[in-house]
Amino acid sequence: MKSHKKKRIGLKIFLLILILLSLGFVSPLKLTTYDLHSSTIPDDFDGYRIVQISDFHCKEFGEKESALISLVKEAKPDLIVFTGDIVDEEHTIENAEYLIEGLKDEAPMYYVTGNHEYYTNGPLGGAPYEAFKELCEDNDVIILDNETRTIEKDGAKILISGLDWRNTSANLKNVLGYADAGLFNILLCHDASKFNFISEYGYDIVFTGHIHGGLVRLPVKGGLFGSDYSFFPKYDRGVYSEKNSTMVCSAGLGDARVPRWNNPREVVLVKLHKDKIL
């Protein structure tokens, strides 16, 4: 009798563990909000809202991307930034079209490439990056190809720069240079793993992705896999500060070779706050 009772208890525990493990593969879409403070933010940009979309990989979120578009609109962005891997070699451009066209009237949009935009293999014969560039041009998405633009608001201005994927962090000095010390500077760069080098250049906020949150997220330990499938990457998702910079690393939206576990798909909202100098 006791033996049967122990077996039933053991079976129940096993089934509970199996259910909990299975639930970990459910990766719902969520909005992650960070409040970032700096004395270099102009007064007119106090409360400015930046939405980051990263590693989309043409993943479907509702009919014609309706769920993703609604989530972004609910965040009420003043600016939308895309940090690479929006299209890839595994998918057509269709879902990217729905997303970009659905957001074109919401806020100014800026974009930098990731690694997958340049992949030339796969079932499509390569990522549809040329078609995506045309889509961006048709919908006023500004592609930051190793360049800096000015964003103005009520006479005040900040700078936004973008590092193309083909230029590694080692090229940052040559293609973009150091941040303008007299202004608030944003940098878009796909690969979070390079933040240790990028932080030398003084960009106030660096928006990155690429790590997919570490794919499998373990309690306490965090992300399990790096972008090269090494273990426990230093940067996986969240906010990091080093030297003269703060990095916001998105866990992204799309899939990879390893299924996501305990790792929701996220859109990031950053709210800027002016810190007064006393």
N, C-alpha and C positions, 0 to 999 in steps of 0.2 A: 504493500500500500504506500509506504513512504517513498519507495523507489519510483512509483508512478507519479506521485505528487511532485517529486524533484524534477522528473522529466517534463511535466506540464509547466512548472515554473521556468525551467530552462528554455523551453520552447517559447514561452511568452516573452522572456527577456530577449531571445534571439530575434523574434518577430519585431519587437519594439526597436531594437538596434537597426534592423533592416529597414523599417519604416523611416527612422530618423536619417539614416544614410540616404535613402531615396529622396526624402524631402530636400536634402542638400542640393540635389540636381535641379531643383526648381529655382530659376533665377529671374525673379520678377523685375520689372522696370521701375526704377526709383529716381527721385531727385535728391541729390546730396548737396547741402548748402554749407558754404564756408564764409565766415566774416573775416575779412582781412583789413588790418589797420596800418596806416602809414602817415607820417607827417608830410610826405612828399606828394600826397594826393591833393590836387587842387580843390579848393572849396566847392567849386561847381560840380565836381565829380564825387562829392560825398554822397553815399547812397547809390552810386552807379552799380548796375547789375549786369554781370557778364555770364552768359551761358556757354558752357563748353560741351561740345559733342566730339567724341573720339572713338576710333576703332569701330566704326559703324558696320563695315563689311557687308553693306546692303542687307542687313538683317531686317526681317519683316516684323513690324509692331502695329498690328491692326490693319484694317483695309486701307490701302494707300498711305500707310504710315500714320494713320489717324491718332493712335495712342501716343506715339512719340511727339508728333506735332502738337497735340493738346498739352502734353507735359511741358514742353518748351514754352508755349504761350502762357501757361499758368504761372511760369516763373517771371513773366513780365520783363524780358531782357532789354537792356539798352544796347547790348552788343552780343553777337553770337560768334564764337570762334570754333573752327573745326581743326583738330590736331592730327590729321592723317588717317590713313587706311579707311577712307570713306568708301572707295570702290576697291575691288580686288579681282584676282584672276579666276575666281570661282563663280562669280555672279554677273548678270547683266546690269546695266545702269538703271534699270527701271525704278527700283526702290529709292535710289539716290535722287532721281527726278522728282518723285513724290515728295521727298523730304525737302529738297531745296525749293521747289516751287511752292510748297506749303508754308514755308517760312520767309519767303522773299519780301513780304510787306511787314514783317514783324520787327526787324531791327537790322542795322548794318551787319554784314557777314564777312569774315576773313578766314582764310584757309591756308594751311601748309600741307605738303605731301607727307605720306608715310612710306614705309618700304613696299607695301603691296601695290601701290599705284604704279610702281616700276617693274613689277613682275611680268615676265614675258612668256611664262609657261602656263599650264592649266588648261581646262576644257574649252575655254574661250580663245585660246591662243594668246593669252595675256590679258592684263587688266584694261578696261576701257577708259584709260586715263585721258586720251585725246578727246573723246566724246564728253567726258566729265568736265574738262577745261572749257569746252564750248558751252556746256550747261551753266557753268559758273559765270561765264561772260554774259550769257543771255539773261541771267538773273542777278546781276550786279554783285556777285560774290567776288571779293578781291583776293586773288591768289598772291600770297607773299612769297615770292621766289628770291630769297636772300635780299630783301629790301625792307625799308622802314617807311611807314605812313604816319601822318598826323591825324588824330581824332580831336575834333573841337566841340566844345559845349559851352554856350553862352560866353564865348570869348576866351575861355580857358582851353588848354590843350594838353594831351598826353601823347605818347608815341607807342606805336605797335609795330613790331618787327617779326619776320618769319624766316626760319632756317629751313631751306629745302632739304629733303631727306638725303640727297646725293652729297651734300656737304656735311661732313661729320663735325662734331664739336671742336675738333682740332682746327677746322677751317673758319671757325666763328670769328676769330680775330681778323682774318683777311676779307671775309665777305660781308660782315656786319660791323665788327668792331665792338668797342666798349659802349655801354649804355650812356646816354646823355645825362650827366650828373645834375643838370639843372632842371630836368623834367622827370615825370613819372613814366617808367618804361615797362611795356609788356612784351614778352617774347613768346612766340609760338614755335614749338619744337617737338617733333613726334616722340623721341626716345627719352624716357625718363631716366634710363640707366646712365646717361651722360651728365646728369646734373652736377656731379662733383666738379667737372671741368667747366660747365657753363656758368656755375655760380661765381666764378672769378670775374665775370664781365659786368656785374652790377645791375642786371635787369631786375626790377622790383618784383615782378611776378613772371614766372615761366610756366606756361601751360603745356603739359605733356600727357602722353598715354603710353601705348605700345606694350605694356606689361600685362594688360588685361587683369589687373588686380592680383596677379600671381596664379590665376586660373583656379587652383584649389586653395581655399583659404581655411587654414587650421585655427582653432581657438587659441588665443594668446600669441601664437607664432606668426600668424598672418599668411601672406602669399607663399605658396610652396615653390612655384616655378618662375624663373626669370625668362626674359624674352629669348634667351638662348637655351632654355630648359635646364639651366643650372638651378640649384636649390636655394630657397630663401633669399630672394633678391633684396637688396638694401632699400630700394624704392619700389613699392608695388601699387599703392593707392593712398591718397590723402595729401596732407600739407607737410612740406619739409622746408626747413630754413638752414642755409649754410652760407658762410661768408657774407656776401652782400645781397643775397637773393632769397626769395621764397618760391618754392615750386608747388604747383597744384597738379597732382598726377591722377588722372581719371582711370577708373577700372574699365571704362569703355562699355561698348554695347554688343559687339559681335562675338563670334565663336572662334575657336582655334582648334588645333589638332587634339588637344586634351580638353574634355568637357569641363565647363565651369562647375564648381561645387562650393556651396556656402558663399556665393559670390554674385550678388545681384548686379544686373546691368544698370548702369547709372548715367544720368545726365547730371552735370555739375553746374551749380549756380554759385558764383562768387560775388559777394556784396562788398564794395569798397567803402571804407570809413576813414574820414580825415581825422587824424590825431593832432590835436592842437599842441603847439610847442609852448610850454609855460616859461 
